Amino acid sequence: MVLLEVFLRWSGTSMPALVTDDDSLGRILKPNTDILLVNEGFYMGRVNQGGYLGPYFPESKPDRVIRIALVGDSYVAGFQVFDRHHFRTIMQERLQRLVPDSVQVLNFGFAGFNLERMYIYYKRRIATVRPDYVLFFIGMDDLTESDKKIGPFCTLQDGRLLIDDTFRDSPDYQRIKALHRIRDTAFYSLHKKALEMYLAGQTPRILFDKMAFLFSPVTVSAPQDTVMTVPSDRLALAQEILRELAQVKDPRVILVVKNRLSEGMVRFIAAQNLPLFNPAGALDSLRTAGIDPNYWKSSSRSGHWNHHAHRAIGNYLASEMRKMMQE
C-alpha cells in the first residue's frame, strides 16, 4: 500500500486531497498543497502557505501597497487555467503599471462558496490579511444554500445576523476529523473520484480517461441565461449580509456580478450604496466577436470562464479598480 501511494503521487496519477476541515472555517483549501486537475481545461498549481491561490504575500502589509482580495466560488478559484492566465494575474499586472509592486491581488476562491460562506470567510480569514478592497463575486445562485453542509452558517435571530458553529459537535464532522489521515492520501482521492464518476454515469472516463469520447458522446451544455428564484428566507438572509457589508468602510467592499442578478437585487444593492461591477459587457464583446467565453475547444465542453474570458474580466476589473483607487 505504501508503494502504491508513492507511485500515485510520483506519477501524478492522483494527489492527496486539496481540502481540509477547520473548526472555525469549515472546509477550506489545504495550505502547501500541489494541485493537478483536468476538467474543462487544465490546471497545475499550488495552494500557498496562506491557504489561498496564487503567490503568497506576508500578512504584514507595507503601507504603500494596495491589497485586493477576491472571494467567490469555483469561477474565482479558476481551476481551469494556470495562474498566469487567471484574471487575478491580469488584473494585478495592469494595476502595477501605475506603480510597480504597489498592488497585490489575493485569490480566496473556493468551489461551492455562496454569499453566506463568503461572508464568514471574509470575517474570519480574509480580514486577517488587511486588504484595502474585497471583491465578492456573486450571482443569484450564490444567495441559495451552500452544497457544503458541514461548516459554519449564518442565521437571523431577532433581526441580528449571527454565525452558527454547531457543526463542530456534529457526528459527521467528528467522523471526518477522525479520518483525516486516511483522507489525506492519494489512494483515497483516487477511490473517491472514481466512485463519484461512477455514480455520475461516467464509467468510460474512469476506464479510458481522455479517450472516453470514443465510447461515450460528449455533450455540450450552454450556460443558463435565466435568473434563479431565491426562497424568501434565503433572500432575507442575503439582504442582511449585504447590509452588514455595506457598513464596512475598511476594507472597501465591492460586489462583482458573476452571472445575472435580478432587477430587484440590483436595486437593493444600489440602495445600500455598495459598488457593483458588472463584466457582462466585456463578455458580450467576446460573443460579438464570435468567441464563447464559456466554451473550451480542447474538451468540447461549456462551463467555467475560459482563457478569453479571464483576459476580458481581468482587463475590465483593472479598469474599474483604477477608477476606484483614484477617487
KOLBA-651731 format. One record per atom (N, C-alpha, C, O): x, y, z. Coordinates in steps of 0.02 Angstrom, whole numbers, padded with zeros to 5 digits, always signed. Last residue first. Example, Ala and Ser with C-alpha at 12.3 -4.5 7.8 and 13.67 -1.06 7.14 Angstrom:
+00642-00112+00354
+00684-00053+00357
+00645+00002+00394
+00670+00057+00402
+00660-00284+00390
+00615-00225+00390
+00660-00165+00390
+00712-00166+00423
***
This chain:
-00508+02883-00335
-00559+02927-00306
-00532+02964-00245
-00569+03003-00214
-00420+02792-00382
-00403+02862-00393
-00455+02910-00365
-00446+02971-00369
-00476+02669-00358
-00417+02687-00320
-00398+02760-00327
-00363+02787-00285
-00580+02669-00453
-00595+02667-00382
-00536+02692-00340
-00545+02731-00294
-00508+02666-00573
-00551+02723-00559
-00565+02728-00484
-00563+02782-00455
-00447+02540-00555
-00405+02600-00564
-00446+02663-00549
-00421+02708-00516
-00555+02457-00554
-00518+02467-00492
-00473+02528-00496
-00463+02564-00447
-00592+02461-00690
-00638+02485-00638
-00602+02500-00573
-00617+02549-00539
-00476+02406-00750
-00500+02472-00769
-00546+02502-00716
-00540+02560-00698
-00470+02281-00690
-00415+02327-00682
-00437+02398-00697
-00418+02445-00663
-00589+02225-00737
-00582+02238-00666
-00525+02287-00652
-00530+02330-00608
-00558+02215-00876
-00615+02254-00853
-00606+02274-00779
-00615+02332-00761
-00448+02128-00876
-00441+02196-00902
-00497+02242-00877
-00485+02300-00860
-00509+02014-00821
-00452+02045-00788
-00441+02116-00811
-00428+02160-00770
-00607+01987-00917
-00628+02006-00850
-00570+02040-00813
-00581+02089-00777
-00527+01955-01028
-00575+02009-01033
-00595+02034-00963
-00600+02094-00951
-00454+01845-00979
-00419+01905-01003
-00466+01965-01004
-00447+02020-00982
-00557+01756-00950
-00513+01779-00896
-00477+01843-00917
-00470+01890-00877
-00609+01735-01079
-00650+01768-01028
-00607+01795-00972
-00618+01851-00948
-00502+01668-01140
-00526+01731-01168
-00566+01770-01116
-00558+01831-01110
-00495+01551-01061
-00440+01599-01062
-00461+01667-01088
-00440+01719-01062
-00664+01532-00991
-00603+01509-01025
-00550+01564-01026
-00559+01616-00995
-00767+01504-00850
-00735+01552-00894
-00672+01523-00925
-00631+01493-00890
-00845+01339-00850
-00817+01399-00819
-00786+01444-00872
-00780+01426-00930
-00930+01277-00986
-00927+01277-00913
-00901+01342-00886
-00930+01395-00898
-00938+01160-01119
-00953+01226-01093
-00952+01223-01017
-00970+01173-00988
-00820+01063-01214
-00867+01071-01159
-00879+01145-01145
-00836+01188-01157
-00712+01013-01287
-00779+01016-01317
-00833+01022-01264
-00885+00990-01268
-00585+01023-01240
-00625+00969-01211
-00696+00967-01240
-00736+00924-01220
-00533+01126-01317
-00491+01067-01304
-00531+01008-01277
-00513+00951-01289
-00628+01228-01315
-00618+01190-01376
-00581+01125-01363
-00595+01074-01394
-00743+01275-01206
-00675+01250-01206
-00665+01204-01265
-00690+01148-01266
-00844+01417-01176
-00832+01357-01215
-00757+01340-01218
-00715+01383-01229
-00873+01537-01118
-00880+01478-01076
-00863+01413-01112
-00866+01359-01083
-00867+01639-01209
-00823+01644-01151
-00825+01582-01105
-00785+01575-01059
-00857+01617-01379
-00898+01597-01321
-00854+01596-01259
-00808+01556-01256
-00833+01732-01502
-00798+01692-01451
-00844+01679-01393
-00868+01726-01361
-00878+01824-01595
-00883+01753-01611
-00847+01707-01562
-00833+01650-01579
-00883+01952-01555
-00825+01934-01597
-00825+01860-01614
-00778+01835-01645
-00989+01946-01470
-00997+01983-01533
-00942+01966-01582
-00952+01966-01643
-00927+01880-01365
-00979+01845-01403
-00991+01879-01471
-01000+01846-01522
-00843+01982-01319
-00814+01920-01345
-00865+01883-01389
-00849+01859-01443
-00938+02072-01276
-00894+02092-01330
-00860+02031-01361
-00849+02028-01421
-00992+02005-01168
-01033+02013-01228
-00991+02034-01288
-01006+02015-01345
-00889+02022-01077
-00902+01955-01102
-00945+01957-01166
-00936+01917-01211
-00901+02158-01054
-00837+02132-01079
-00847+02063-01110
-00817+02047-01161
-01030+02164-01001
-01015+02197-01064
-00951+02171-01096
-00947+02163-01156
-01018+02095-00880
-01059+02066-00934
-01043+02098-01001
-01042+02064-01053
-00952+02135-00766
-00911+02122-00826
-00951+02093-00884
-00921+02070-00933
-00997+02252-00656
-01029+02202-00697
-00990+02191-00762
-00993+02232-00808
-00983+02302-00488
-00950+02295-00553
-00985+02240-00592
-01001+02187-00564
-01048+02407-00373
-01064+02346-00410
-01030+02348-00478
-01045+02390-00520
-01038+02471-00207
-01014+02472-00277
-01027+02405-00310
-01019+02352-00279
-01179+02503-00111
-01124+02456-00122
-01101+02461-00195
-01143+02455-00240
-01288+02575-00066
-01228+02611-00088
-01167+02565-00093
-01111+02587-00080
-01403+02511-00046
-01354+02504+00009
-01290+02543-00006
-01244+02545+00034
-01467+02529-00165
-01495+02564-00107
-01447+02561-00047
-01450+02604-00003
-01398+02440-00246
-01389+02512-00257
-01413+02552-00196
-01383+02603-00178
-01450+02321-00196
-01379+02335-00189
-01365+02409-00197
-01326+02438-00159
-01584+02334-00239
-01568+02330-00167
-01495+02347-00155
-01480+02384-00108
-01570+02333-00378
-01596+02394-00345
-01579+02393-00270
-01562+02445-00242
-01522+02203-00393
-01480+02259-00415
-01504+02324-00381
-01463+02364-00359
-01633+02132-00348
-01571+02128-00311
-01524+02185-00330
-01490+02213-00287
-01727+02165-00449
-01740+02183-00379
-01677+02182-00337
-01667+02225-00294
-01670+02108-00561
-01676+02181-00558
-01687+02204-00486
-01662+02256-00465
-01555+01976-00519
-01622+02001-00533
-01623+02077-00527
-01580+02107-00494
-01401+01947-00603
-01437+01963-00542
-01507+01988-00562
-01515+02018-00615
-01304+01828-00696
-01358+01876-00692
-01387+01884-00622
-01397+01835-00586
-01139+01804-00626
-01190+01792-00678
-01249+01836-00662
-01245+01878-00617
-01058+01890-00553
-01030+01829-00583
-01075+01804-00639
-01051+01785-00693
-01030+02053-00521
-01082+02009-00548
-01049+01949-00582
-01016+01957-00633
-00956+02100-00372
-00944+02088-00443
-00996+02038-00467
-01005+01986-00436
-00949+02225-00246
-00982+02166-00273
-00968+02161-00348
-00968+02212-00383
-00833+02277-00126
-00859+02287-00194
-00891+02221-00216
-00861+02168-00207
-00786+02360+00021
-00817+02300-00009
-00848+02318-00076
-00884+02368-00082
-00639+02418+00087
-00695+02437+00044
-00722+02373+00011
-00685+02337-00022
-00597+02356+00255
-00584+02371+00184
-00648+02393+00147
-00703+02386+00173
-00677+02495+00299
-00608+02474+00288
-00603+02399+00305
-00605+02381+00363
-00814+02500+00307
-00779+02554+00272
-00706+02537+00258
-00677+02563+00210
-00962+02412+00311
-00889+02405+00316
-00856+02460+00275
-00868+02466+00215
-01093+02420+00280
-01070+02460+00337
-00994+02458+00345
-00966+02499+00381
-01112+02328+00181
-01116+02399+00162
-01092+02444+00218
-01072+02501+00205
-01112+02210+00251
-01054+02226+00211
-01053+02299+00190
-00999+02329+00183
-01241+02219+00307
-01182+02220+00351
-01120+02239+00311
-01079+02278+00335
-01318+02210+00191
-01323+02270+00234
-01262+02276+00278
-01234+02330+00286
-01283+02082+00149
-01263+02139+00108
-01268+02204+00147
-01227+02249+00138
-01343+02008+00252
-01271+02004+00242
-01246+02064+00202
-01196+02095+00219
-01476+02041+00227
-01446+02062+00290
-01370+02059+00285
-01335+02102+00312
-01494+01980+00102
-01501+02053+00108
-01469+02079+00172
-01439+02132+00172
-01479+01845+00137
-01432+01876+00091
-01434+01952+00097
-01382+01985+00097
-01593+01828+00218
-01526+01819+00246
-01474+01853+00202
-01429+01887+00228
-01695+01850+00125
-01690+01894+00183
-01620+01889+00215
-01592+01939+00236
-01671+01744+00039
-01664+01812+00013
-01656+01861+00071
-01616+01907+00068
-01702+01636+00119
-01633+01644+00097
-01620+01715+00070
-01566+01742+00079
-01839+01659+00134
-01796+01658+00193
-01722+01667+00175
-01685+01701+00210
-01887+01652+00000
-01891+01714+00038
-01846+01716+00099
-01817+01768+00115
-01784+01574-00124
-01834+01570-00071
-01831+01632-00026
-01777+01661-00017
-01754+01644-00284
-01725+01629-00219
-01781+01627-00166
-01822+01673-00164
-01744+01597-00451
-01788+01621-00398
-01761+01598-00331
-01747+01539-00321
-01619+01646-00567
-01644+01598-00519
-01690+01632-00468
-01677+01688-00446
-01635+01698-00729
-01624+01722-00661
-01658+01675-00612
-01718+01664-00616
-01550+01620-00866
-01610+01637-00829
-01592+01659-00759
-01539+01641-00733
-01458+01562-00947
-01465+01634-00950
-01530+01657-00917
-01560+01706-00937
-01337+01435-00922
-01406+01458-00913
-01409+01534-00912
-01368+01567-00880
-01223+01384-01048
-01236+01416-00984
-01308+01441-00980
-01336+01464-01030
-01254+01230-01137
-01244+01303-01138
-01258+01331-01069
-01301+01304-01033
-01166+01082-01141
-01224+01117-01114
-01209+01192-01111
-01157+01213-01086
-01124+00953-01243
-01105+01021-01225
-01168+01057-01202
-01217+01063-01239
-01069+00787-01227
-01125+00834-01232
-01102+00902-01208
-01065+00908-01159
-00986+00661-01312
-00979+00720-01270
-01038+00766-01281
-01055+00783-01337
-01025+00487-01309
-01026+00552-01342
-01021+00609-01292
-01048+00606-01236
-00912+00361-01271
-00970+00397-01245
-00971+00467-01275
-00922+00503-01268
-00803+00312-01333
-00853+00264-01310
-00916+00297-01283
-00967+00264-01274
-00723+00416-01365
-00732+00364-01416
-00788+00316-01398
-00817+00284-01442
-00710+00491-01250
-00757+00516-01301
-00768+00465-01357
-00818+00470-01392
-00608+00433-01177
-00676+00413-01162
-00726+00436-01214
-00778+00405-01223
-00478+00465-01181
-00504+00433-01241
-00577+00412-01232
-00606+00377-01274
-00443+00513-01057
-00452+00562-01110
-00480+00532-01175
-00503+00569-01218
-00506+00371-00978
-00482+00439-00966
-00495+00484-01026
-00553+00493-01045
-00554+00243-00978
-00515+00265-01037
-00490+00337-01033
-00457+00361-01078
-00619+00216-00856
-00580+00164-00889
-00532+00191-00942
-00477+00166-00949
-00682+00335-00821
-00641+00301-00771
-00593+00253-00806
-00535+00248-00788
-00754+00361-00936
-00699+00407-00919
-00654+00376-00866
-00593+00388-00867
-00851+00259-00933
-00800+00260-00987
-00741+00305-00970
-00684+00290-00989
-00927+00299-00815
-00883+00241-00814
-00832+00241-00870
-00774+00224-00858
-01010+00405-00774
-00951+00419-00814
-00901+00361-00814
-00841+00372-00812
-01122+00417-00690
-01129+00384-00755
-01070+00395-00802
-01078+00394-00863
-01102+00462-00566
-01123+00513-00614
-01130+00483-00685
-01143+00520-00733
-01050+00354-00503
-01118+00373-00484
-01146+00425-00532
-01207+00431-00539
-00922+00360-00562
-00966+00302-00574
-01038+00321-00560
-01083+00306-00599
-00873+00478-00506
-00882+00473-00579
-00928+00416-00597
-00969+00421-00643
-00866+00443-00371
-00908+00499-00392
-00923+00496-00467
-00979+00510-00488
-00773+00338-00378
-00841+00325-00354
-00888+00380-00377
-00944+00366-00399
-00659+00406-00422
-00687+00352-00463
-00759+00338-00443
-00801+00327-00486
-00637+00493-00313
-00652+00521-00379
-00685+00468-00423
-00733+00483-00459
-00609+00400-00211
-00666+00446-00204
-00686+00473-00272
-00746+00477-00288
-00491+00339-00259
-00551+00299-00246
-00613+00343-00244
-00664+00325-00273
-00406+00451-00261
-00419+00413-00322
-00483+00372-00316
-00525+00371-00361
-00403+00487-00125
-00428+00534-00175
-00447+00499-00240
-00498+00515-00271
-00345+00372-00070
-00413+00391-00051
-00443+00438-00102
-00501+00431-00121
-00218+00381-00130
-00260+00323-00143
-00333+00339-00126
-00378+00321-00164
-00163+00496-00077
-00179+00495-00149
-00226+00437-00165
-00268+00443-00209
-00229+00551+00081
-00188+00507+00041
-00210+00510-00032
-00268+00524-00047
-00308+00605+00185
-00251+00642+00159
-00202+00596+00122
-00141+00602+00130
-00399+00517+00234
-00421+00562+00181
-00364+00599+00148
-00369+00622+00091
-00322+00462+00336
-00340+00420+00279
-00360+00464+00220
-00341+00450+00163
-00316+00572+00422
-00254+00542+00397
-00267+00499+00335
-00227+00499+00288
-00449+00600+00455
-00412+00648+00414
-00347+00619+00386
-00326+00639+00332
-00547+00536+00527
-00520+00501+00468
-00473+00545+00426
-00459+00529+00368
-00588+00623+00624
-00555+00562+00645
-00521+00526+00587
-00471+00491+00597
-00653+00722+00549
-00591+00739+00584
-00552+00676+00604
-00490+00676+00601
-00765+00647+00509
-00718+00674+00459
-00651+00691+00491
-00598+00676+00463
-00825+00625+00632
-00801+00568+00593
-00751+00591+00541
-00700+00558+00529
-00860+00754+00669
-00813+00717+00711
-00784+00657+00674
-00726+00641+00682
-00952+00782+00569
-00890+00820+00572
-00838+00783+00614
-00779+00782+00597
-01054+00690+00599
-01021+00688+00534
-00954+00724+00536
-00905+00700+00508
-01095+00728+00729
-01062+00663+00718
-01025+00660+00651
-00970+00631+00647
-01060+00899+00775
-01100+00851+00738
-01061+00786+00729
-01000+00787+00721
-00992+01001+00834
-01013+00946+00878
-01051+00892+00842
-01073+00843+00873
-00970+01093+00734
-00912+01064+00767
-00930+01002+00808
-00890+00957+00816
-01090+01149+00697
-01064+01094+00656
-01007+01058+00691
-00996+00998+00679
-01118+01262+00770
-01137+01197+00800
-01113+01138+00759
-01116+01081+00783
-01093+01395+00744
-01037+01347+00740
-01054+01278+00768
-01009+01241+00787
-01167+01528+00659
-01180+01468+00699
-01123+01417+00689
-01108+01400+00632
-01168+01699+00667
-01134+01642+00637
-01141+01583+00685
-01123+01588+00744
-01305+01816+00640
-01260+01777+00683
-01228+01721+00645
-01256+01697+00595
-01388+01963+00628
-01351+01914+00588
-01299+01881+00633
-01255+01914+00660
-01547+02001+00697
-01474+02004+00702
-01443+01948+00662
-01467+01891+00662
-01683+01984+00699
-01656+02034+00654
-01581+02041+00655
-01553+02082+00619
-01697+01876+00785
-01722+01942+00805
-01691+01998+00763
-01675+02052+00789
-01577+01801+00695
-01612+01795+00759
-01631+01864+00783
-01588+01905+00799
-01525+01717+00556
-01555+01780+00578
-01595+01767+00641
-01641+01727+00641
-01367+01636+00526
-01437+01635+00545
-01460+01706+00562
-01419+01749+00580
-01241+01553+00431
-01271+01614+00458
-01345+01603+00474
-01380+01566+00441
-01125+01422+00475
-01176+01452+00433
-01206+01512+00468
-01198+01520+00529
-00980+01315+00466
-01019+01369+00498
-01070+01396+00449
-01060+01393+00388
-01003+01144+00408
-00965+01205+00416
-01008+01258+00450
-01067+01246+00462
-01063+01037+00298
-01027+01036+00361
-00982+01097+00367
-00930+01101+00334
-01119+01057+00171
-01163+01055+00229
-01126+01061+00295
-01154+01086+00344
-01100+01136+00030
-01056+01113+00084
-01095+01115+00150
-01103+01168+00180
-01188+01197-00052
-01183+01124-00057
-01141+01095+00000
-01147+01036+00015
-01284+01329+00026
-01222+01301+00000
-01226+01225-00004
-01262+01193+00034
-01439+01403-00027
-01400+01365+00021
-01339+01335-00013
-01340+01317-00072
-01426+01557-00126
-01459+01496-00102
-01415+01461-00052
-01360+01484-00036
-01353+01655-00179
-01398+01675-00124
-01435+01615-00095
-01471+01621-00046
-01288+01612-00289
-01248+01618-00227
-01290+01641-00168
-01264+01647-00112
-01376+01622-00393
-01364+01555-00365
-01325+01558-00300
-01328+01512-00260
-01365+01755-00429
-01424+01735-00391
-01415+01665-00360
-01442+01651-00306
-01192+01791-00394
-01248+01784-00440
-01307+01762-00398
-01300+01751-00338
-01036+01872-00353
-01100+01842-00337
-01146+01838-00397
-01140+01877-00445
-00885+01901-00280
-00914+01881-00344
-00979+01843-00331
-00978+01789-00302
-00821+02032-00191
-00865+01974-00184
-00897+01960-00252
-00932+02002-00279
-00670+02100-00157
-00717+02092-00212
-00755+02026-00202
-00726+01972-00204
-00607+02214-00047
-00628+02144-00052
-00682+02140-00106
-00733+02174-00101
-00466+02319-00017
-00528+02307-00054
-00542+02231-00052
-00496+02190-00055
-00362+02308+00069
-00392+02375+00061
-00459+02371+00025
-00503+02412+00036
-00338+02176+00190
-00348+02202+00122
-00376+02273+00123
-00408+02294+00171
-00273+02102+00302
-00278+02175+00297
-00287+02201+00226
-00247+02242+00203
-00281+01971+00329
-00226+01992+00284
-00229+02066+00269
-00190+02091+00228
-00393+01953+00407
-00329+01948+00440
-00270+01969+00395
-00216+01984+00421
-00503+01952+00323
-00490+02013+00361
-00421+02013+00393
-00393+02066+00406
-00507+01819+00281
-00483+01870+00235
-00465+01934+00272
-00416+01968+00255
-00559+01749+00401
-00494+01736+00370
-00468+01795+00328
-00413+01819+00340
-00680+01792+00456
-00635+01752+00496
-00566+01740+00466
-00519+01723+00502
-00749+01871+00362
-00746+01892+00432
-00689+01857+00469
-00654+01888+00509
-00737+01795+00243
-00711+01863+00247
-00700+01883+00320
-00647+01910+00337
-00804+01680+00279
-00732+01675+00263
-00699+01744+00265
-00642+01752+00286
-00933+01731+00295
-00898+01701+00352
-00823+01699+00340
-00784+01713+00385
-00955+01773+00161
-00958+01821+00217
-00921+01794+00277
-00881+01830+00308
-00948+01653+00092
-00900+01707+00076
-00897+01756+00134
-00843+01778+00154
-01057+01586+00144
-00990+01561+00160
-00937+01613+00144
-00886+01617+00178
-01159+01671+00090
-01155+01658+00161
-01085+01635+00182
-01057+01660+00230
-01141+01662-00048
-01131+01726-00014
-01121+01717+00061
-01080+01750+00092
-01051+01506-00068
-01106+01551-00084
-01095+01615-00044
-01044+01622-00009
-00929+01396-00132
-00944+01454-00090
-01007+01489-00115
-01015+01500-00175
-00899+01298-00223
-00956+01287-00179
-00973+01345-00133
-01024+01345-00100
-00725+01319-00225
-00783+01289-00257
-00839+01277-00206
-00827+01249-00153
-00657+01474-00186
-00666+01405-00163
-00730+01377-00193
-00783+01408-00187
-00540+01611-00189
-00595+01573-00218
-00597+01502-00193
-00545+01472-00179
-00449+01706-00149
-00479+01663-00097
-00539+01624-00124
-00583+01605-00086
-00311+01777-00212
-00369+01737-00235
-00392+01690-00180
-00360+01639-00166
-00253+01942-00205
-00254+01877-00173
-00318+01840-00192
-00373+01868-00189
-00147+02058-00272
-00214+02030-00279
-00212+01958-00255
-00174+01917-00281
-00061+02205-00238
-00062+02133-00227
-00134+02109-00231
-00178+02137-00198
+00031+02341-00300
-00034+02309-00295
-00025+02233-00286
+00014+02202-00321
+00157+02390-00321
+00115+02427-00273
+00048+02393-00261
+00011+02413-00215
+00250+02352-00415
+00250+02317-00350
+00206+02352-00298
+00216+02343-00237
+00247+02509-00500
+00271+02440-00495
+00271+02414-00423
+00290+02450-00376
+00106+02597-00529
+00165+02600-00485
+00188+02528-00475
+00152+02488-00445
+00038+02564-00649
+00035+02631-00620
+00096+02643-00576
+00133+02692-00585
+00057+02433-00672
+00087+02478-00721
+00086+02550-00695
+00127+02591-00714
-00019+02364-00583
+00050+02379-00563
+00087+02423-00614
+00141+02448-00600
-00135+02341-00652
-00136+02393-00599
-00065+02412-00578
-00052+02469-00559
-00094+02237-00735
-00116+02300-00765
-00115+02357-00713
-00095+02413-00728
-00063+02137-00642
-00011+02163-00686
-00030+02230-00716
+00011+02275-00723
-00189+02114-00582
-00133+02138-00543
-00080+02170-00587
-00055+02224-00571
-00265+02065-00692
-00286+02125-00656
-00228+02155-00617
-00217+02216-00619
-00193+01951-00723
-00202+02003-00774
-00220+02069-00741
-00194+02122-00759
-00206+01877-00603
-00140+01898-00627
-00146+01956-00676
-00108+02004-00672
-00346+01859-00599
-00310+01887-00542
-00243+01916-00565
-00227+01973-00549
-00381+01790-00712
-00396+01862-00711
-00363+01896-00652
-00351+01957-00654
-00249+01679-00761
-00307+01694-00720
-00319+01770-00718
-00271+01809-00722
-00132+01646-00819
-00186+01664-00865
-00250+01684-00827
-00299+01704-00858
-00051+01612-00714
-00028+01667-00758
-00081+01689-00808
-00076+01743-00836
-00116+01502-00659
-00122+01567-00625
-00100+01624-00671
-00127+01679-00666
-00199+01408-00788
-00141+01421-00745
-00149+01491-00715
-00184+01534-00742
-00373+01360-00778
-00318+01396-00810
-00260+01403-00761
-00270+01403-00701
-00463+01297-00701
-00463+01278-00772
-00405+01311-00810
-00389+01292-00867
-00493+01339-00573
-00453+01279-00582
-00456+01252-00654
-00453+01192-00665
-00545+01463-00516
-00516+01459-00583
-00471+01399-00595
-00417+01406-00623
-00598+01532-00405
-00542+01485-00395
-00506+01474-00462
-00445+01475-00465
-00704+01596-00470
-00648+01636-00444
-00587+01591-00432
-00531+01612-00446
-00784+01490-00501
-00767+01537-00555
-00707+01580-00533
-00666+01598-00575
-00809+01427-00379
-00761+01396-00425
-00742+01441-00483
-00688+01432-00513
-00843+01579-00287
-00845+01507-00294
-00794+01483-00345
-00741+01514-00353
-00753+01707-00195
-00809+01682-00235
-00804+01606-00241
-00766+01574-00206
-00650+01847-00176
-00683+01790-00144
-00745+01771-00185
-00783+01815-00206
-00497+01933-00177
-00552+01907-00217
-00583+01849-00180
-00548+01805-00155
-00423+02079-00111
-00441+02009-00100
-00501+01991-00144
-00549+02029-00148
-00289+02186-00133
-00357+02171-00156
-00370+02096-00146
-00331+02055-00171
-00189+02311-00067
-00203+02239-00067
-00277+02228-00083
-00322+02257-00051
-00064+02422-00102
-00137+02414-00103
-00152+02340-00112
-00130+02309-00161
+00074+02481-00009
+00045+02428-00051
-00031+02428-00045
-00058+02434+00010
+00125+02568+00081
+00121+02592+00012
+00085+02542-00034
+00069+02559-00090
+00134+02497+00201
+00083+02549+00194
+00073+02571+00121
+00018+02590+00102
+00150+02318+00187
+00180+02385+00186
+00127+02438+00172
+00079+02426+00135
+00070+02201+00290
+00068+02236+00226
+00102+02304+00231
+00084+02344+00275
+00083+02046+00354
+00101+02115+00370
+00111+02152+00304
+00157+02137+00266
+00067+01926+00287
+00007+01960+00312
+00022+02032+00332
-00023+02075+00328
+00154+01903+00132
+00153+01906+00205
+00094+01946+00231
+00075+01996+00200
+00080+01817-00002
+00103+01881+00022
+00101+01881+00098
+00050+01860+00127
+00102+01694-00127
+00091+01709-00056
+00119+01778-00040
+00174+01795-00060
+00019+01681-00287
+00078+01694-00244
+00058+01711-00172
+00004+01738-00160
-00123+01567-00296
-00078+01618-00322
-00020+01629-00275
-00010+01590-00228
-00245+01541-00165
-00215+01525-00230
-00173+01584-00257
-00187+01642-00242
-00222+01506+00013
-00259+01533-00045
-00218+01521-00108
-00163+01494-00105
-00148+01469+00123
-00211+01434+00111
-00252+01464+00056
-00312+01450+00051
-00023+01519+00142
-00077+01555+00174
-00145+01524+00163
-00195+01548+00189
+00058+01442+00065
+00061+01431+00137
+00007+01469+00175
-00009+01453+00233
-00046+01403-00081
+00012+01429-00046
+00008+01420+00030
-00042+01393+00055
-00083+01271-00183
-00112+01312-00129
-00053+01338-00089
-00013+01298-00064
-00029+01268-00351
-00017+01252-00281
-00057+01299-00236
-00063+01359-00250
-00047+01192-00512
-00027+01246-00469
-00020+01223-00397
-00007+01164-00385
-00124+01167-00660
-00069+01142-00620
-00044+01200-00578
-00022+01251-00604
-00263+01125-00756
-00236+01168-00704
-00179+01132-00669
-00185+01073-00651
-00356+01136-00905
-00303+01101-00869
-00273+01149-00818
-00258+01207-00834
-00532+01131-00937
-00464+01149-00956
-00414+01107-00918
-00428+01050-00900
-00634+01057-00884
-00643+01088-00950
-00575+01107-00980
-00564+01100-01040
-00509+00964-00810
-00582+00971-00813
-00600+01000-00881
-00582+00970-00932
-00381+00905-00717
-00405+00907-00787
-00481+00910-00785
-00513+00864-00761
-00260+00961-00601
-00330+00947-00617
-00342+00952-00692
-00316+00996-00726
-00157+00962-00470
-00155+00945-00541
-00225+00922-00559
-00248+00870-00536
-00076+01047-00339
-00140+01032-00372
-00127+01017-00446
-00092+01054-00480
+00003+01037-00179
+00008+01038-00252
-00059+01016-00283
-00093+00973-00256
-00013+01135-00035
-00036+01075-00070
-00030+01085-00146
-00054+01135-00173
-00002+01234+00067
+00057+01198+00042
+00038+01132+00008
+00070+01081+00019
-00162+01217+00151
-00101+01253+00134
-00045+01207+00110
-00042+01149+00130
-00311+01165+00080
-00258+01145+00125
-00193+01179+00105
-00170+01171+00049
-00461+01259+00077
-00403+01234+00041
-00347+01220+00091
-00336+01258+00139
-00593+01202+00188
-00551+01253+00158
-00496+01220+00117
-00486+01159+00121
-00740+01181+00281
-00696+01153+00228
-00660+01210+00192
-00690+01258+00169
-00735+01282+00427
-00765+01226+00390
-00715+01201+00338
-00655+01200+00351
-00680+01381+00505
-00699+01398+00437
-00736+01343+00400
-00766+01356+00348
-00652+01328+00631
-00680+01395+00627
-00710+01410+00558
-00759+01447+00553
-00598+01203+00615
-00650+01211+00665
-00684+01280+00663
-00738+01288+00690
-00579+01142+00449
-00556+01188+00501
-00614+01201+00550
-00671+01211+00529
-00522+01018+00341
-00578+01044+00380
-00553+01082+00440
-00511+01058+00478
-00456+01030+00173
-00454+01005+00241
-00512+01038+00279
-00546+01080+00251
-00412+00989+00003
-00451+01024+00054
-00440+00992+00122
-00418+00935+00127
-00351+00912-00087
-00327+00981-00084
-00367+01022-00034
-00357+01083-00028
-00295+00746-00052
-00349+00795-00054
-00321+00866-00048
-00275+00879-00010
-00151+00690-00149
-00191+00695-00088
-00244+00750-00094
-00238+00794-00136
-00172+00638-00321
-00139+00678-00270
-00182+00678-00207
-00242+00666-00211
-00134+00525-00454
-00180+00550-00404
-00140+00588-00352
-00082+00572-00339
-00035+00523-00551
-00099+00490-00564
-00152+00515-00516
-00210+00524-00536
+00091+00569-00531
+00039+00620-00541
-00029+00590-00557
-00075+00626-00576
+00192+00484-00497
+00170+00484-00567
+00120+00539-00583
+00107+00554-00641
+00203+00508-00360
+00260+00520-00404
+00239+00526-00477
+00265+00568-00514
+00077+00468-00310
+00100+00537-00303
+00155+00553-00353
+00154+00606-00384
+00072+00333-00347
+00018+00378-00367
+00040+00451-00363
+00024+00490-00407
+00189+00282-00285
+00183+00283-00357
+00130+00332-00380
+00141+00370-00428
+00158+00296-00149
+00216+00332-00176
+00210+00337-00252
+00224+00390-00281
+00047+00210-00143
+00039+00281-00126
+00096+00322-00155
+00085+00376-00183
+00110+00089-00173
+00057+00114-00217
+00047+00189-00205
+00040+00227-00253
+00195+00076-00063
+00224+00082-00129
+00173+00111-00179
+00190+00152-00222
+00099+00060+00038
+00143+00118+00040
+00174+00131-00029
+00179+00188-00051
+00041-00060+00000
+00000+00000+00000
+00043+00063+00000
+00027+00113-00033
***
